[in-house]
């Protein structure tokens, strides 16, 4: 296994307000399905923006990747993370931001089955379970893998 250095700079993360984040997620289409529980293929931009604001999501752009996180209100040192690509550099920058500015030490993500998880695995995420038929898309239910990392 290759481990990517997490000394990535968070300065390349560009914070997106909910409306801009919703537009970027809509433009990402299929790659953004399941992003923090959202579905930009079936949800319009207005609804996406409302849902991002409702759950206090923080969304960034890092190069061509849209990244997001929601800190668990019941466990403030844990965050759910999401990304539209498996770019290890982008994920490293997000994790560094969360450790430094949110003091998070535990991370979880849900990735649709069949999608690349190598970027997460490069940062120490391990598959801890599979939610069978958790996501509905294209007229049928699909599995979703749960990956986690704790420091």
C-alpha positions, 0 to 999 in steps of 0.5 A, spaced: 500 500 500 502 506 498 501 512 503 500 519 501 504 524 505 499 528 509 503 535 509 498 537 503 497 545 504 490 547 505 491 553 502 489 550 495 482 549 498 477 554 496 471 555 500 464 554 496 458 558 499 452 553 498 449 556 492 456 555 488 457 548 491 450 546 489 452 548 482 459 545 482 455 538 484 450 539 479 456 540 474 459 534 476 453 529 475 454 522 476 461 523 480 457 527 485 452 522 486 452 520 494 456 526 496 454 527 503 448 523 502 445 528 496 444 526 489 445 532 484 442 528 478 435 528 481 435 534 486 436 541 483 441 546 485 436 550 489 435 543 493 442 541 494 444 548 496 438 548 502 441 541 504 448 543 504 446 549 509 441 545 513 446 540 515 452 545 516 456 542 510 463 545 508 464 544 501 471 546 498 474 546 491 481 543 490 483 543 483 478 539 479 475 536 485 469 538 489 470 536 497 465 536 503 465 535 510 460 535 515 462 535 523 458 530 527 454 534 532 454 528 537 461 527 536 465 533 534 472 530 533 468 526 527 467 528 520 463 525 514 467 527 508 466 526 501 469 527 494 467 527 487 474 524 485 479 519 488 485 525 488 489 523 494 492 530 494 485 533 494 483 528 500 490 530 504 488 537 504 481 536 506 484 531 512 489 536 514 484 542 514 479 538 518 485 536 523 488 543 524 482 547 524 476 543 526 480 538 531 477 532 528 481 525 529 476 520 526 473 520 519 468 516 515 465 516 508 460 512 504 462 511 497 458 507 492 460 500 490 464 500 483 467 507 485 474 508 486 476 508 493 484 509 492 484 516 494 481 514 501 485 508 502 492 512 500 490 516 507 489 510 511 481 509 510 479 502 511 472 499 509 468 497 515 462 495 512 457 495 506 450 498 506 446 493 501 442 496 496 442 503 500 442 508 494 437 508 489 439 510 482 437 508 475 431 505 477 434 500 482 438 500 489 445 499 489 450 498 495 454 503 498 461 502 502 463 505 508 470 507 509 473 509 516 479 512 519 481 514 526 487 517 529 
